[in-house]
Structure formats: C-alpha cells, structure tokens
Amino acid sequence: MASSLDDLHGLVMRDPVAATDSYVAGGFPWRCGLAPVEALWAARMLLPLGTRLAAGTLRALARRQQAAPGADFGRIPGALRDAGPHSPPSCTGIEATLLFPAVLAEACRWGLPPQETERLLPAAERCLTWLRRIADPPGGGRSGYVPDPVPGGPYRCETQAHAHRAALLGADLLDASRPSDAAALRDWAADLRTRFRRDFWLEDPAGGRPAALLTADGRPVPHLGSTTAHLLDTGLLGGGTSAPGLLDAAQTDQLAGLLAGPAMDSGWGLRGLSAKESGYNPFGHRTGAVRVHETAVAAAGLAAAGHEQAAGSLIKGVLDAAESFGYRLPRCTRASSAPRAAPRTASGGLSSRCRGGSRCDPHTRRARRPAPGRPRPNGVRAAARDRPARRDTAHRSVCRRAALRRADQQTRHGDGGDGGGRPATGVVTCSGACLSSSGRL
C-alpha cells in the first residue's frame, strides 16, 4: 500500500490549463501526460481514499471534450491502442467518454460535493448524448450497439459493458434535472441487455461464453480474453447496490468459472488471452501476459457477483507476483512459471478494495461489507479527508534519470517508445500503482 501510494503521488500532475486540478499521468518516462482512460480508471479506483482526484480529473477532461456541433459532439478525444491478434485496434476516447458519467456518478456515492456534481453534469450529459447518437446511427449499422473504433463496427463486448454502465449510472445523475431522459436511458439499457444476451452469448458443450466482439456484418468472434471481465463490472447505483449486468445469472456464473479456470487464471493474475486460444503468448502485451488492470476488474466483478473465492485467488496471485517487484506492480507480467515485468502502469486500483471488501454506504459514506476472510477496514471514512498529493523529490529524481536514459536509448537505437513487446524496469505507470492502493469492492 505504501509503495503504491508513493508511486501514485509521483504520477500526480497539475492540469496546465487550471493548476488547481490534478490527475494521474499515464506513466513515467514516456507517458508523462494526461491519458484520459488511465486517468479516469485511476480516479475511479481511488474513490475510497477521496474524491478530490476524481473531481480534478473530470474537470480536466471536460475542458478537452468535443463541444462543437458535429458527429463527435460530446466525445472525449483519445488515441487508438492495440487490442491483440484477434481484434482491430480499439479507441481509448470511446472508453473515456463512456467512463466519464460512471465516474461522476460513483464519485457522488463516495461524497463528491453537490456543487461539484452540478458543475460537471453538463459534460456528463454531453457524453450521454454522444452515446445515444452513436448507438442509433441514422445511416444504418447495428442499431443499439456502440461501435469501436469507427461507425459500422466492430462491436466489442467490453464497449457494450461500458455503455450499459454509463446509461444506468448516467440515468441516476439525470433523475433530478431531466427525468424523461433518465427514463429513456434506462429503457435503452434494458433493451441492450436483452439483445446482448441473445447476440453475444455463444453456446457450446462446455456451457457457453461471451463473444469478444461482433464484426460489422454481425459475425461473432469467439476468443476468450481478459476484456470479458468488464462484463462483471456493473457499477454502483444510488442505493449503494450493484447495477444489473449485461449477462443473466447463469451466464455470469459461467463466465466466472471461465475466468477462474487455469486457462485464464495463471496463478499470478488474469491472462490477457486464454491459454487455449490460438495466438496465445505468455509474454505478449495483448496476447496472454497477465494484465494487472483487468485482473483487478475481474476480481472486483467476481466478488460482487458472489464468487469471492475466485476473486481472492486472482488477488492472491497478483500479490504473490508483486513480491517479486518490491510491491511496485507493473502493468503486465509474464503469465508463466515466474513473473517478469513489463512497464509499470496505473490501472490497478481495485485491488485493495477487493482485499478489504470495501463498498460505499450511500448514507454514511463509509466503506462497508468486508468479504469473508479478507482484512476488515476499521471505520474507514470515505472522502472525509482527502490525502493531499505529496511531492517526493527523490522519487521524481529517479523518474527524471529514467527519462533521460530512455531518451538516450531512443537516440542511439531508434527505439520508438513503449511497443508493449519487451520488458522494462525502472518505469512507473499508473496501472500497478493503483492496484495495490485501492479496489472497488
């Protein structure tokens, strides 16, 4: 916990547009800036420790949101990223746009002041406007699904999970000011659940599995990977209960069994791609290595669905691997006999909330419901006192030296940065730092 919080403090940056707002950078040395998706995930995962970071991150992204009329109105800009051997690249901007209203809604649960919520509500409304428009295109497409990265498809299972969560939690935000729009979002989410269970679920002799995506012509792509964990991350509703998920109870149990099986649970965390799939590579960035962020998402979702033993196994594996790195978790590790690091990132904040079993009580704003067999938080007050960002001069000096070494390597060897292929050490990113310090259960 202490190492992770120290790393996170070293990653906190002030928005150059408004110095009072802070967010977590994507990583040092070569992602030292605002990465919308990583910043939102880090802020969401750290909500039990306070809402100040979430508010600053949301304000920074609201200033960068597409506000001009047009096809991208309401969308948050973001780059394409590699999605592995079975899928085309995905768009981080789409994920950030769908994550924005969910983070705002959950920040309200954890104690974000009402005036801050009101200030950010117009930006969340623009995100939800973009969602409804892109899911129901006037010129055709598979109406009701959110395409990623371009209109016309493909339609990824995790993108539909993000959209479903955004609609339900966004409806909670709109209940007071725009009740008719809130009702329309809930109706859309209910229709999405019905269609998703029909179109995305693939029956097989082993009990079935969710398709990773639908192609533009509606053909399902059946490979099993860690992105399916997002189907279990349903979000928190106003009463402090979990929102309904895209899968029904039987499908949820089946997916839980798949994620807990040895093809996905490596013993060090969740593999990025099942060991039974073609193209599996335990060293590959998106082809089988353990991804810390999605391990945390899976553990949180499994515990929320009642599969706490499977969740505990994943978290124990990550903590066992963390010991090899001095408890400074990397972004991903080799999914084989011994963990080996890839660059450190900031997407792991669900872990300590998984370990402690914390969930927000909407009335007292205290963490509640520890999971059986987990450490029990003793009266943790959510958002009562935000821990201020601390400047760690020695840590930043290490980061600067690492950046200089990296720049020198690029100059001498023509290395283009983080290709995700080769391991790196001495690099701090937001995924691993968050995993040890927060956790959304």
Buried (B, 14 or more C-beta within 10 A) or exposed (E): EEBBBBBBBBBBBBBEEEEEBBBBBBBBBBBBEBBBBBBBBBBBBBBBBBBBBBBBBBBBBBEBBBBEEEEBBBBBBBEEBBBBBBBBEBBBBBBBBBBBBBBBBBBBBBBBEEEBBEBBBEBBBBBBBBBBBBBEBEEEBBEBBBBBBEBEBBBBBBBBBBBBBBBBBBBBBBEEEBEEBBEBBBEBBEEBBEBBBEBBBEEEEEEBBBBBBBBBEEEBBBBBBBBBBBBBBBBBBBEBEBBBBBBBEEBBBBBBBBBBBEBBBBBBBBBBBBBEBEEBBBBBBBBBBBBBBBBBBBBBBBBBBEBBBBBBBBBBBBBEBBEBBEBBBBBBBBBBEEBBBBBBBBBBBBBBBBBBBBBBBBEEBBBBEBBEEBEEBEEBBBBEEBEEBEEBEEBEEBBEEBBEEBEEEEEEEEBEEBEBEEBBEBBBBBBBBBBBBBBBB
